[in-house]
Structure formats: structure tokens, C-alpha cells
């Protein structure tokens, strides 16, 4: 039997060594812009119709954020111009504070660059990706640069730039730059992009997005011109500026072990007690001492000396300590009154209610859940409920099934509130539900910000908000049923009153007017004994029929078929 020598073994292993070396030569770093250029579907550019909406959404969200940051009542102009087959020019103009010249290229043509990622307060944008991704999409589909015009003061000229994004280095390319007069604007920003897209009305359209944005941002005026040159104006409903969100520190509840270790090693504080009072919100000296005591650690221990095992003890100590809920000045909810008012404008119903939950925390981030409900009226009774989802006052139009909100709604027992519901499905009935989640950091499932991740704390709070509105709805439905039953009973009695009066007339041989008096007296006795019926259906004077039609599917009858079934003029997409 032949023996294998050491030299033979080395020769056999030599090819493996060469292959490994060749593979190593091919490995290199992937640029963030390169990655998203290949995977633009992650950013919401996975089809032409959605790409058009995403481009406008990112620009409008930025405009509203900038105006609110500068405490300016927003006036945003949106224009879509068709310049070719499935080619559109998008123009967004605002009256915000403008952008300084140095920052324009980085804001519009550099991914993962912005001011909001590190801020712990409510913002629409949060990743530093959106508007630069839209510029990249325009560049990829039409090869044209984005045109930016921005002005920061009345007595200063506007800065004009044409920008593209270098996808290899994730850096801006300035194709043109100059100063321009912009006399009609004291301050503001205008962006113009040519993109490949598809415009349609109906669900998940630009029209629907802008309408829902106007509902939850009543302080903003939005002027919208669609590709058919039809102009829609959503005027502001209030001159009161929303409260400015204040930046806060991390709340101890929900903080993760790795984050806590990073904070302990990065802090300049000299003791654990001062670390907790300085680096976290809602932690005073007494609470800090209690956390350390529950963790069996000394308050004067140096944060940099805390080991992983001790950090785990601190996490347990935090869980055992009762800490005040996070401050709400970092969050600006819509408010129950405005939420209900927005619903009344959109839905012609017979019953409305709204509620706001107290602030809660997930992973150390405070959030608030708001819920609004409209029941009955002209809504279809045999279809699943209509759900309108919002996050930080931004409509979520896609991936409803993947959202934590939907999971909460399906997990709620709607039968106890008088609605029919199949297992694992939304309830059936004439009902529209609005859910708004406001947070310093909304946990979206992807960079396209279309659905909210399934954090147990968020699912629980949504369910509690829905149950609060559900109890009000159940009370209304029960009361309506009780009044209906009472009206039926009264109907039976009232049916026989004329016969009783006629019989009495014959028995006592009374006059006709006496018979009428008997009928009147019997009706008065019935009203007195049974009580006055309450009118619980409220008239909705705020309903705007034309406004409600915006973003809905247009319907027309098939030609040549009298009385034919109505069909949607929109193609089915997504």
C-alpha cells in the first residue's frame, strides 16, 4: 500500500491555498451609495408608481420638518409635470428657513447625512437617506442632476446648484453653481428633479398622500398641481403653530446592554450616581441611588470600571426601580380634538371618538399612540374596516399587513364592541380607524418607512388605545340598539292607540273631538311612562364631500352598458 508523504500532502493543499488567496483579492468594502443603488427597492423605489410617491413624500416631509424647526407656518407647493412617456418633472417649493450654501451638496447628494439621526426628538425624517435617495433615483432613471435653489434671508441672494451623487464614494458632484435673484421669496428652498414614474389616482397615490398629510398637519398649506394641470389647494385649518419638540436624553426603561456599556465607557461622569442623573432623563439623585441599590453596586463606583456582568446587574436594577414616565415635550401628538376634526372632514359618519395614550417607552425611546374612530353613516357595512396609519404625522400607505398596527387590530376582540370579526382578520363594519404613533425614533421595518416593527410595547399601546375607543363605540352601538328596540315597542303600542280611542268612543258614545283628545292623552301617557327618546346620531357639518373624494378611486360606467356595474379607472397596482 502506497504511503502519502508530507510533500504530497502539501501539494494537495496548495490549490486550496491558491483559491483562498484569489478569493481574498476579490473581497472589498461596499459603498453605502453603491448598495442602495442596487437595492433601491429598500428605499421605496421598487416600482414606477411608488417611486413617484416616494420622491414627493421625502421632499414634502423635509419641507414640513424645516418649517416647524424654524417655527414657520408651512406653505408647500408640489408640482408634477409630465415631460415624456413615464417621465415626470417633480418640483417642491417651501417657505422654510433655507439651507446654507456649504450644506446644500451634502444634504441633497450624500446618503446617511443629516441633522435628525442623533436628535432624540420627534421628526418626520430620521435616517439622513430620503431626499438624497430621491436625487440618486432621478440620476439613475433619467441621467439628469437635481436642481436646487435655496435662500436664507431677504437681503441675501439665493444659491442655485445642480447636483448628482457619486455612487462609488457616496459624495456629491456639483455640476453647476451660481447665485440667483429670488425676489418673490424671503427664505425657502426649491428642488426640481426629473424622474421615471407612473401617475395614477386612487389608493396609494400622491393625491391620497397629500390629502392625508393635510389632515394631520392642519397648520400647513399645501398647493398641489397634478400632471393633468389640475390644482388642488389644501388650506391650513389653523394659524396656531404646533409646539416645537424639545430634545431629550435616553430614558432608562428599555435601554439595551450594549448601549449601556457604550455609554458607561464614553461618559465623563466620575460616579454611577452622577452617570444616571446626567445621561438619562427622569432620573434624580434618589432614583439613581435606588437603581444602584437594586443592582447591588456602590453609587461612587467609576462608570469606566463597570464590567459586562455589573452592567447586567444595572439593567436588572433599572427594571426593579419605579421611574417616572418620559417627558412628552420631545413628542408633538396631533391631539384628540384635531384627530377627530380631521376624521369628520374625511368621513361622513354618525359617531366619532378619539383618544391619546400616556407616553410609554421602547428601547429607551418615548412614544405616544393616538387613535381616532368614525362609525356608521355612508361607510360600507359589509367590508373590512378602513385603517389610516400615521407615524410622526406622515401617512403610511404601503405594507399594512406587515405593520405592528395591523397586528394589534387583528389581535383585538372587536366582537365585544358590536362588530363581526373572523379569526385572524380585521373586523367587518362601517368603520374608519386612524392610528398615529409619535416617537423620537419610529422603528420602521425598512429604510422606506412603510410599516412599523413589531415591538411588544408598541403593539400593547396600540391595542390599549383601540380598546379605549372601542369601549366608547360599544357603548354607542348598545345605546343605538336599545333605542331601536324601544322605538319598536312604542311602535306596537302606538299602532293600537287609534283603535282603543275608537272603541272608547263607541262605548261611551262620545264626539269625534273627544276621540282625538283620548288619542292625544294616550300618547302623552306613553311618552311620560316610557321616557323621551335620545337622539344620539350627530350631524357632521364639517364633512367636505369634494375633499373626501381626493385620493379615492374614480369610477365610471362601462360604455354601452346602461346601468352597468361601476368599474375603477385606476389600474390595480401593488
Order of alpha helices (4+ residues) and beta strands (2+ residues): alpha-alpha-alpha-beta-beta-alpha-alpha-beta-beta-beta-beta-alpha-beta-beta-beta-alpha-alpha-beta-alpha-alpha-alpha-beta-beta-beta-beta-beta-alpha-beta-alpha-alpha-alpha-beta-beta
